[in-house]
């Protein structure tokens, strides 16, 4: 089973700054199978990025994804207070099975 | 605009079957270009994929190994919805349950609102 480890656990930044969130896989995965989600308290996850770097419909270009192999990142530029949330990475392996990282909590001070 | 609306009880007794339904609007459960999934989320287990159903000339199901012996995901074409049935529940099955659409992207672009299910006598 592929394990996804996200870092940092919590990130505290100010409005206007840039956030870089990391997702490391325990073995190499195809970029096709890597996605990122945002989840706010009491809400369902919201798809931000799929195929590692493709923004989902309606997602602003402040959000960008990258990486390959075992190391992937989600960058959020020009942080806004509404970006406060927990962010999850997700991968697919053809068992079939989808697994998620444990999440990074982003706080906007 | 695709929307998913969940329904079902918020309290289930141990050893009974947890049943939830996800009604689809703006898409079809029988579409050849999506699959229909169930997840749950708890503090102890995080976000966990449970299973899915999809139609590709015939109906297919896939289930997570962790619940494979207890889970059934069934489509209802007459009502354009799909359901989760999880049998022999224990308090460890207490979680928020979500349904979600998976288009051909290996990601989940539309989610239900979530249902908090507590397993308790």
Interface residues (C-beta under 8 A of the other chain):
Chain A: X32 X33 X35 X37 X43 X44 X45 X46 X47 X50 X51 X56 X57 X88 X90 X92 X95 X96 X97 X98 X99 X100 X102 X103
Chain B: X46 X47 X48 X49 X62 X64 X65 X98 X100 X105 X106 X107 X108 X109 X111 X112 X113 X114
